[in-house]
Amino acid sequence: MKTIRILLLISGLVILALALGFIFRIPIVLRLWPWEDGRYSYLFVGSILAAVSAAAVWIGWTGEFGALPAGSLNVFVIGLTTSIYFFQLSSQGRAHMTLLGTFAALAAVASLLSFFWSLNIPLNESRSMPGPVKISFWVFIASLFLSGTALILQAPIFPWALNRDTAVVFGCIFLGDAFYFLYGMFRPNWHNALGQLLSFLAYDLVLIVPFVGLLNTVAPERFINLVVYTVVLIYSGGLAMYYLFINPQTRFDR
């Protein structure tokens, strides 16, 4: 188990380095993205990687392997859905997508194995998930499913214009995230919320300041999208801050 903890910590730090590369648009890191994209799309990718890093480092640091199934399920759904899309693009003449499809499929298989390996590991925690967190998670789940489906169908719900391929991949990420929160609802232990809240907080911290700055320059037809997205960031960030650092029953120092 110690080896797995070390691997999770190292993986989390590597993912954090990649997140910073996308956030600050470091060329060597941007080359990992399968096509050229815009500033805010790279920022979004960085925020997702930061969220993954936060959860991985927490599990590696604490050895709370009972929290692995939720994250593994998340990555499985993202890997499965994006692999299908990349192979579809490959069949349409974009042969270089075959490698990406293969990588995504392997990630899905590895995540599924991780899910079943960790499924019966008990959590080192007896506290239940607080009621307001449960309610919020159900709202997040519904929003992520709806948003993910809308993005795959090319609905213009983001505060900036997305190219077709990016919209589909982001939609797959949202669907995976929906399962990340959904797993915790079937096992409503506090540690099946703590990792998700940590991830949400990292995601929020990356996006909130740029999104507020975007209020002055966003296209008028996307202003409502930006306001809704920003409200979600503020609410989820506040929820995470309260239960991780303020609430006496759930904060880290308890």
BELCORLIN-V398740 format. One line per field, one symbol per residue. phi: phi as a letter, one per 30 degrees, with the letter a starting at -180 (. if undefined). A space follows every 10 residues. Layout:
phi=???
//
This chain:
phi=.ddddddddd eddddddded dddchdeddd ddddadbced ddddeddddd dddedddddd dcidddcded dddededddd dddedddddd dcjceddddd dddddddddd dddddddcec ddddacddde eddedddddd dddddddddd dddiddcddb dcdedddddd ddddddddde ddedddbdde dcbedddddd ddedddcdde ddddedbdde dcddeddddd dddddddded ddddbceddb dedd
//
